[in-house]
Amino acid sequence: MAIGKELKEAQDRLANNKTGTFQAWVTSIGFSKPNAYNYIQAYDYIVQNMDDISVAENIQPSLLFAISKSSAPAELQKLY
């Protein structure tokens, strides 16, 4: 949750430059582009779909990544 929030805030500040600043920064801190976007997408999903954000702290990141994808089965998303 915290990583996704930090990456989302950095993306909001850096991505509007249209020069790849956010992606360059992400890789400079050791994240791959897909991994960073997984965290951001999971964070966005949590904020938009969970009334109690603390519930997300007990869910494995890989499961959060899976349920936050637009292709995730609705049955899986309804569990959280």
C-alpha positions as CSV (number, residue, x, y, z in Angstrom):
1,M,0.0,0.0,0.0
2,A,2.7,2.5,1.0
3,I,4.9,1.7,-2.0
4,G,1.9,2.1,-4.4
5,K,1.0,5.4,-2.8
6,E,4.5,6.8,-3.1
7,L,4.8,5.6,-6.7
8,K,1.4,7.1,-7.5
9,E,2.4,10.5,-6.0
10,A,5.7,10.5,-7.9
11,Q,3.9,9.5,-11.1
12,D,1.4,12.4,-10.6
13,R,4.3,14.8,-10.2
14,L,6.6,13.5,-12.9
15,A,4.6,11.8,-15.7
16,N,3.1,15.0,-17.1
17,N,6.5,16.0,-18.5
18,K,6.1,13.6,-21.5
19,T,9.8,13.1,-21.5
20,G,9.9,9.7,-19.7
21,T,11.0,11.4,-16.4
22,F,8.8,9.1,-14.3
23,Q,10.0,5.9,-16.0
24,A,13.6,7.0,-15.7
25,W,13.1,7.7,-12.0
26,V,11.4,4.4,-11.4
27,T,14.2,2.4,-12.9
28,S,16.8,4.5,-11.1
29,I,15.4,3.3,-7.8
30,G,15.4,-0.3,-8.8
31,F,11.9,-0.9,-10.0
32,S,11.0,-2.3,-13.4
33,K,8.3,-0.3,-15.3
34,P,5.8,-3.2,-15.1
35,N,6.4,-3.7,-11.4
36,A,5.9,0.0,-10.6
37,Y,2.7,0.0,-12.6
38,N,1.5,-3.1,-10.7
39,Y,1.9,-1.3,-7.4
40,I,0.2,1.9,-8.7
41,Q,-2.7,-0.1,-10.2
42,A,-3.1,-2.0,-6.9
43,Y,-3.0,1.2,-4.9
44,D,-5.7,2.8,-7.1
45,Y,-7.9,-0.3,-6.8
46,I,-7.6,-0.3,-3.0
47,V,-8.5,3.4,-2.8
48,Q,-11.4,3.1,-5.1
49,N,-12.9,-0.2,-3.9
50,M,-12.1,-0.8,-0.2
51,D,-13.9,1.0,2.6
52,D,-11.3,-0.2,5.1
53,I,-7.9,0.3,3.5
54,S,-6.2,-1.6,6.4
55,V,-7.8,-4.8,5.0
56,A,-5.3,-4.5,2.1
57,E,-2.4,-4.7,4.4
58,N,-3.2,-8.4,5.0
59,I,-3.4,-9.3,1.4
60,Q,-0.4,-10.6,-0.5
61,P,0.9,-8.1,-3.1
62,S,0.6,-10.7,-5.9
63,L,-3.1,-11.1,-5.1
64,L,-3.6,-7.4,-5.0
65,F,-1.9,-7.1,-8.4
66,A,-4.1,-9.8,-9.8
67,I,-7.4,-8.4,-8.5
68,S,-6.6,-4.8,-9.6
69,K,-6.2,-5.8,-13.3
70,S,-9.1,-4.9,-15.5
71,S,-9.0,-8.5,-16.8
72,A,-9.5,-10.0,-13.3
73,P,-12.6,-12.1,-12.8
74,A,-15.4,-10.2,-11.1
75,E,-15.8,-13.1,-8.6
76,L,-12.3,-12.5,-7.4
77,Q,-12.7,-8.8,-7.1
78,K,-15.9,-9.2,-5.1
79,L,-13.9,-11.1,-2.4
80,Y,-12.2,-7.8,-1.6
